[in-house]
């Protein structure tokens, strides 16, 4: 598990390789990642946008920007937690992701919360190394 706290917002990430959705022989590898967002601050915050930088094993970069996460813009009161699962396909058996959420507090102030960099590793990577 990967974890990072920015502005009293704790982000944890748990990536999982999805064997049943991947086709390694066709250079198609899929991961799910579960993210928990916890508000350890004293203000209510709303997740407005997301930004992802996804890099595969060849160094190819994809950038993704959008409103909210999984179709939602969750609001978290102090002490609350929001969890979701999403996915990412790559053409290589490994890579990594890093990103940020743009959050807004009750006063309308926007601030960025970092998502920790996390590794996307498949069993196919390990098999090739041995």
Residue frames as a rotation matrix with the C-alpha (Angstrom) as fourth column:
UNK 1
0.579 0.815 0.000 0.00
0.815 -0.579 0.000 0.00
0.000 0.000 -1.000 0.00
UNK 2
-0.535 -0.687 0.492 1.14
0.692 -0.690 -0.210 3.53
0.484 0.228 0.845 -0.78
UNK 3
0.470 0.694 -0.545 0.30
0.883 -0.380 0.276 6.48
-0.016 -0.611 -0.792 1.47
UNK 4
-0.678 -0.623 0.390 0.78
0.606 -0.774 -0.183 10.26
0.416 0.112 0.902 1.50
UNK 5
0.279 0.731 -0.622 -0.69
0.908 -0.411 -0.077 13.10
-0.312 -0.544 -0.779 3.58
UNK 6
-0.768 -0.389 0.509 -1.01
0.541 -0.819 0.190 16.61
0.343 0.421 0.839 2.09
UNK 7
-0.666 0.511 0.544 -2.97
-0.503 -0.846 0.178 19.44
0.551 -0.155 0.820 3.78
UNK 8
-0.616 0.359 0.701 -4.36
-0.627 0.315 -0.713 16.97
-0.477 -0.878 0.030 6.36
UNK 9
0.598 0.739 -0.309 -5.81
-0.784 0.459 -0.419 14.77
-0.168 0.493 0.854 3.59
UNK 10
-0.337 -0.688 0.643 -4.53
-0.516 0.706 0.485 11.19
-0.788 -0.168 -0.593 3.71
UNK 11
0.487 0.384 -0.784 -4.44
-0.870 0.286 -0.401 9.32
0.070 0.878 0.474 0.39
UNK 12
-0.278 -0.550 0.787 -3.79
-0.442 0.801 0.404 5.57
-0.853 -0.236 -0.466 0.34
UNK 13
0.278 0.272 -0.921 -3.52
-0.958 0.145 -0.246 3.50
0.066 0.951 0.301 -2.84
UNK 14
-0.148 -0.260 0.954 -3.66
-0.315 0.927 0.204 -0.27
-0.937 -0.270 -0.220 -3.30
UNK 15
-0.036 0.110 -0.993 -2.97
-0.999 -0.035 0.033 -1.41
-0.032 0.993 0.111 -6.91
UNK 16
0.019 0.107 0.994 -3.92
-0.207 0.973 -0.101 -4.90
-0.978 -0.204 0.041 -8.11
UNK 17
-0.798 -0.304 -0.520 -3.02
-0.573 0.116 0.811 -6.60
-0.186 0.946 -0.267 -11.40
UNK 18
0.208 0.952 0.224 -6.12
-0.658 0.305 -0.688 -7.97
-0.724 -0.004 0.690 -13.16
UNK 19
-0.740 -0.565 0.366 -5.07
-0.202 0.705 0.679 -11.23
-0.642 0.429 -0.636 -14.77
UNK 20
-0.226 0.749 0.622 -8.57
0.667 0.585 -0.462 -12.00
-0.710 0.311 -0.632 -16.05
UNK 21
0.791 0.533 -0.300 -8.79
0.184 -0.674 -0.715 -8.70
-0.583 0.511 -0.631 -17.99
UNK 22
0.151 -0.846 -0.511 -5.19
-0.692 -0.460 0.557 -8.68
-0.706 0.270 -0.655 -19.23
UNK 23
0.968 0.013 0.251 -3.87
0.170 0.703 -0.691 -10.21
-0.186 0.711 0.678 -22.44
UNK 24
0.358 -0.912 -0.201 -0.07
-0.191 -0.282 0.940 -10.25
-0.914 -0.298 -0.275 -22.03
UNK 25
-0.218 -0.440 0.871 0.43
0.707 0.544 0.451 -11.94
-0.673 0.715 0.193 -25.42
UNK 26
0.322 0.399 0.859 -1.23
0.875 -0.472 -0.108 -8.86
0.362 0.786 -0.501 -26.98
UNK 27
-0.725 -0.686 0.067 0.72
0.574 -0.655 -0.492 -6.38
0.381 -0.318 0.868 -24.82
UNK 28
-0.051 0.777 0.628 -2.41
-0.307 -0.610 0.730 -5.42
0.950 -0.156 0.269 -22.88
UNK 29
-0.592 -0.241 -0.769 -2.10
0.640 0.439 -0.630 -5.30
0.490 -0.865 -0.106 -19.09
UNK 30
0.119 0.757 0.642 -4.81
-0.072 -0.639 0.766 -4.01
0.990 -0.137 -0.022 -16.74
UNK 31
-0.816 -0.329 -0.476 -4.62
0.466 0.114 -0.878 -2.90
0.343 -0.937 0.060 -13.13
UNK 32
0.520 0.840 0.157 -7.28
0.442 -0.422 0.791 -1.84
0.731 -0.342 -0.591 -10.67
UNK 33
-0.738 -0.674 -0.037 -6.36
0.355 -0.341 -0.870 0.60
0.574 -0.655 0.491 -7.96
UNK 34
0.414 0.839 -0.352 -8.35
0.753 -0.098 0.651 1.32
0.512 -0.535 -0.673 -4.84
UNK 35
-0.620 -0.586 0.521 -7.93
0.248 -0.777 -0.579 4.77
0.744 -0.230 0.627 -3.34
UNK 36
0.308 0.639 -0.705 -9.05
0.937 -0.077 0.340 5.92
0.163 -0.766 -0.622 0.08
UNK 37
-0.385 -0.305 0.871 -9.26
0.185 -0.950 -0.251 9.66
0.904 0.065 0.422 0.78
UNK 38
0.186 0.397 -0.899 -9.45
0.950 0.163 0.268 10.60
0.253 -0.903 -0.347 4.45
UNK 39
0.263 -0.006 0.965 -10.04
0.026 -1.000 -0.014 14.07
0.965 0.028 -0.262 5.83
UNK 40
0.042 -0.361 -0.932 -7.85
0.952 0.298 -0.073 14.48
0.304 -0.884 0.356 8.92
UNK 41
-0.817 -0.348 0.461 -8.29
0.279 -0.937 -0.212 18.26
0.505 -0.045 0.862 8.91
UNK 42
-0.671 0.556 -0.490 -10.79
0.444 -0.227 -0.867 20.53
-0.593 -0.799 -0.095 10.60
UNK 43
-0.427 0.507 -0.749 -12.47
-0.699 -0.710 -0.081 21.82
-0.573 0.489 0.658 7.42
UNK 44
0.410 0.597 0.689 -14.98
0.206 0.675 -0.708 20.20
-0.888 0.433 0.154 5.11
UNK 45
-0.504 -0.646 -0.573 -13.44
-0.508 -0.314 0.802 19.65
-0.698 0.696 -0.170 1.67
UNK 46
0.700 0.685 0.201 -14.75
-0.161 0.425 -0.891 18.70
-0.696 0.591 0.408 -1.78
UNK 47
-0.399 -0.787 0.471 -12.72
0.334 0.354 0.874 16.87
-0.854 0.506 0.121 -4.42
UNK 48
0.345 0.542 -0.766 -13.18
-0.426 -0.637 -0.643 18.91
-0.837 0.548 0.011 -7.61
UNK 49
0.730 -0.153 -0.666 -10.73
-0.644 0.175 -0.745 17.51
0.230 0.973 0.029 -10.19
UNK 50
0.649 -0.576 0.497 -8.14
0.137 0.731 0.668 14.79
-0.749 -0.365 0.553 -10.70
UNK 51
0.552 -0.582 -0.597 -4.86
-0.823 -0.265 -0.502 14.66
0.134 0.769 -0.626 -12.58
UNK 52
0.727 -0.351 0.590 -2.93
0.074 0.894 0.441 11.48
-0.683 -0.277 0.676 -13.42
UNK 53
0.218 -0.724 -0.655 0.45
-0.975 -0.128 -0.183 10.94
0.049 0.678 -0.733 -15.01
UNK 54
0.764 0.116 0.634 0.72
-0.185 0.982 0.044 7.30
-0.618 -0.151 0.772 -16.12
UNK 55
0.121 -0.828 -0.548 4.09
-0.989 -0.150 0.009 6.05
-0.090 0.541 -0.836 -17.34
UNK 56
0.980 0.197 -0.037 4.67
-0.200 0.971 -0.132 2.63
0.010 0.137 0.991 -18.88
UNK 57
0.594 -0.779 0.201 7.90
0.355 0.478 0.803 0.62
-0.722 -0.406 0.561 -18.88
UNK 58
0.111 -0.560 0.821 9.06
0.988 -0.026 -0.151 2.20
0.106 0.828 0.550 -22.14
UNK 59
-0.737 -0.388 -0.553 8.68
0.522 -0.847 -0.100 5.70
-0.430 -0.362 0.827 -20.72
UNK 60
-0.598 0.616 0.513 5.50
0.360 -0.366 0.858 6.49
0.716 0.698 -0.003 -22.67
UNK 61
-0.913 0.237 -0.331 3.42
0.215 -0.410 -0.887 8.98
-0.346 -0.881 0.323 -20.67
UNK 62
-0.257 0.904 0.341 -0.33
0.612 -0.121 0.782 9.44
0.748 0.409 -0.523 -20.64
UNK 63
-0.998 0.029 -0.048 -1.86
0.018 -0.641 -0.767 12.37
-0.053 -0.767 0.640 -18.80
UNK 64
-0.292 0.955 -0.052 -5.46
0.715 0.254 0.651 12.29
0.635 0.153 -0.757 -17.64
UNK 65
-0.995 0.095 -0.008 -7.42
-0.068 -0.768 -0.636 15.24
-0.067 -0.633 0.771 -16.28
UNK 66
-0.422 0.907 -0.009 -11.06
0.297 0.147 0.944 15.41
0.857 0.395 -0.331 -15.36
UNK 67
-0.132 0.511 0.850 -13.78
-0.790 -0.572 0.221 16.39
0.598 -0.642 0.479 -12.95
UNK 68
0.464 0.436 0.771 -14.06
-0.872 0.378 0.311 14.36
-0.156 -0.817 0.555 -9.76
UNK 69
-0.793 -0.609 0.029 -13.44
-0.602 0.790 0.115 10.64
-0.093 0.074 -0.993 -9.53
UNK 70
-0.894 0.431 0.123 -15.63
0.446 0.882 0.152 7.78
-0.043 0.190 -0.981 -10.80
UNK 71
-0.334 0.797 0.502 -18.32
0.506 -0.298 0.809 10.32
0.795 0.525 -0.304 -11.74
UNK 72
0.647 0.557 -0.521 -18.44
0.724 -0.233 0.649 11.90
0.240 -0.797 -0.554 -8.28
UNK 73
-0.201 -0.650 0.733 -17.13
-0.035 -0.743 -0.668 15.01
0.979 -0.160 0.127 -6.55
UNK 74
0.252 0.389 -0.886 -17.21
0.748 0.503 0.434 13.74
0.614 -0.772 -0.164 -2.98
UNK 75
0.186 -0.128 0.974 -17.44
-0.523 -0.852 -0.012 16.10
0.831 -0.508 -0.226 -0.01
UNK 76
0.025 -0.268 -0.963 -15.67
0.641 0.743 -0.190 14.95
0.767 -0.613 0.191 3.14
UNK 77
0.796 0.226 0.562 -16.41
-0.308 -0.648 0.697 16.41
0.522 -0.727 -0.446 6.53
UNK 78
-0.158 -0.881 0.445 -13.64
-0.927 -0.023 -0.375 16.26
0.341 -0.472 -0.813 9.16
UNK 79
-0.414 -0.123 0.902 -12.95
-0.634 0.750 -0.189 12.60
-0.653 -0.650 -0.389 9.99
UNK 80
0.652 0.740 0.163 -14.78
-0.374 0.502 -0.780 11.25
-0.659 0.448 0.604 6.93
UNK 81
-0.546 -0.784 0.296 -13.40
-0.210 0.470 0.858 8.83
-0.811 0.407 -0.421 4.35
UNK 82
0.618 0.640 -0.456 -14.25
-0.646 0.082 -0.759 8.20
-0.449 0.764 0.464 0.68
UNK 83
-0.404 -0.741 0.536 -13.04
-0.224 0.649 0.728 5.11
-0.887 0.174 -0.428 -1.16
UNK 84
0.692 0.584 -0.425 -13.27
-0.577 0.095 -0.811 4.17
-0.434 0.806 0.403 -4.83
UNK 85
-0.095 -0.678 0.729 -11.76
0.256 0.691 0.676 1.74
-0.962 0.251 0.108 -7.32
UNK 86
0.685 0.199 -0.701 -10.75
-0.595 -0.403 -0.696 2.55
-0.421 0.893 -0.158 -10.87
UNK 87
0.554 -0.476 0.684 -8.44
0.475 0.855 0.209 1.00
-0.684 0.209 0.699 -13.44
UNK 88
0.391 -0.512 -0.765 -5.64
-0.746 -0.664 0.063 1.60
-0.540 0.546 -0.641 -15.90
UNK 89
0.880 -0.165 0.445 -4.46
0.361 0.841 -0.403 -0.41
-0.307 0.516 0.800 -18.92
UNK 90
0.251 -0.853 -0.458 -0.86
-0.655 -0.498 0.568 -0.37
-0.712 0.158 -0.684 -20.14
UNK 91
0.805 -0.058 -0.590 0.88
-0.506 0.452 -0.734 -1.82
0.309 0.890 0.335 -23.19
UNK 92
-0.252 -0.936 -0.246 3.78
-0.444 0.338 -0.830 -2.97
0.860 -0.100 -0.500 -20.97
UNK 93
0.210 0.357 -0.910 3.83
0.480 0.773 0.414 -5.39
0.852 -0.524 -0.009 -18.00
UNK 94
-0.015 -0.168 -0.986 4.84
0.974 -0.224 0.023 -2.64
-0.224 -0.960 0.167 -15.59
UNK 95
-0.173 -0.050 0.984 4.70
0.421 -0.907 0.028 1.08
0.890 0.419 0.178 -15.05
UNK 96
-0.614 0.044 -0.788 3.73
0.770 -0.185 -0.611 3.65
-0.172 -0.982 0.080 -12.47
UNK 97
0.190 0.749 0.634 1.17
0.633 -0.587 0.504 6.32
0.750 0.306 -0.586 -11.74
UNK 98
-0.672 -0.263 -0.692 1.29
0.699 -0.534 -0.476 9.58
-0.245 -0.803 0.543 -9.81
UNK 99
-0.211 0.656 0.725 -1.20
0.625 -0.479 0.616 12.38
0.751 0.583 -0.309 -9.56
UNK 100
-0.985 -0.031 -0.172 -3.07
0.151 -0.646 -0.748 15.00
-0.088 -0.763 0.641 -7.61
UNK 101
-0.019 0.999 0.045 -6.57
0.983 0.010 0.184 16.02
0.183 0.048 -0.982 -6.63
UNK 102
-0.785 -0.034 0.619 -7.73
-0.010 -0.998 -0.067 19.62
0.619 -0.059 0.783 -6.69
UNK 103
-0.282 0.658 -0.698 -9.76
0.943 0.325 -0.074 20.16
0.178 -0.679 -0.712 -3.52
UNK 104
-0.366 0.242 0.899 -11.89
-0.045 -0.969 0.243 23.06
0.930 0.048 0.366 -2.33
UNK 105
-0.841 0.085 -0.534 -12.64
0.540 0.182 -0.822 24.01
0.028 -0.980 -0.199 1.27
UNK 106
0.067 0.970 -0.232 -15.80
0.970 -0.118 -0.211 25.67
-0.232 -0.211 -0.950 2.65
UNK 107
0.127 -0.092 -0.988 -14.30
0.141 -0.984 0.110 29.13
-0.982 -0.153 -0.112 2.08
UNK 108
0.957 0.284 -0.052 -13.98
-0.026 -0.097 -0.995 28.38
-0.288 0.954 -0.086 -1.65
UNK 109
0.209 -0.957 -0.203 -10.17
-0.888 -0.273 0.371 28.14
-0.410 0.102 -0.906 -1.47
UNK 110
0.920 0.003 -0.392 -8.68
-0.238 0.801 -0.550 25.61
0.312 0.599 0.737 -3.90
UNK 111
0.140 -0.922 0.362 -5.68
-0.910 0.025 0.414 23.49
-0.390 -0.388 -0.835 -2.93
UNK 112
0.259 -0.164 -0.952 -3.84
-0.670 0.679 -0.299 20.48
0.695 0.716 0.066 -4.31
UNK 113
0.476 -0.116 0.872 -3.56
-0.663 0.604 0.442 17.11
-0.578 -0.788 0.210 -2.59
UNK 114
-0.303 -0.710 -0.636 -0.82
-0.945 0.309 0.106 14.81
0.121 0.633 -0.764 -3.88
UNK 115
0.905 0.421 0.058 -1.53
-0.422 0.907 0.012 11.20
-0.048 -0.035 0.998 -4.78
UNK 116
0.174 -0.921 0.348 1.52
-0.505 0.220 0.835 9.07
-0.846 -0.321 -0.427 -3.94
UNK 117
-0.087 -0.311 -0.946 3.42
-0.961 0.277 -0.002 7.54
0.263 0.909 -0.323 -6.86
UNK 118
0.231 0.159 0.960 2.62
-0.538 0.843 -0.010 3.85
-0.810 -0.514 0.281 -7.06
UNK 119
-0.714 -0.654 -0.248 4.03
-0.616 0.420 0.666 0.98
-0.332 0.629 -0.703 -9.03
UNK 120
0.586 0.798 -0.137 2.07
-0.754 0.476 -0.453 -1.14
-0.296 0.369 0.881 -11.47
UNK 121
-0.578 -0.816 -0.018 3.73
-0.795 0.558 0.238 -4.54
-0.184 0.152 -0.971 -11.50
UNK 122
0.565 0.753 -0.337 2.41
-0.807 0.590 -0.034 -7.67
0.174 0.291 0.941 -13.16
UNK 123
0.547 -0.357 0.757 3.42
-0.193 0.826 0.529 -11.28
-0.815 -0.435 0.383 -12.57
UNK 124
0.895 -0.178 0.409 4.61
0.446 0.356 -0.821 -11.23
0.000 0.918 0.397 -16.20
UNK 125
0.632 -0.714 0.300 7.38
-0.602 -0.697 -0.390 -8.81
0.488 0.065 -0.871 -15.28
UNK 126
0.270 -0.499 0.823 8.71
-0.818 0.332 0.470 -11.15
-0.508 -0.800 -0.318 -12.59
UNK 127
0.727 0.060 0.684 8.49
0.160 0.954 -0.254 -14.16
-0.668 0.294 0.684 -14.88
UNK 128
0.902 -0.385 0.197 10.65
0.143 -0.164 -0.976 -12.44
0.408 0.908 -0.093 -17.51
UNK 129
0.471 -0.748 0.468 13.32
-0.839 -0.544 -0.025 -11.59
0.273 -0.381 -0.883 -14.93
UNK 130
0.295 -0.331 0.896 13.94
-0.592 0.673 0.444 -15.24
-0.750 -0.661 0.002 -13.95
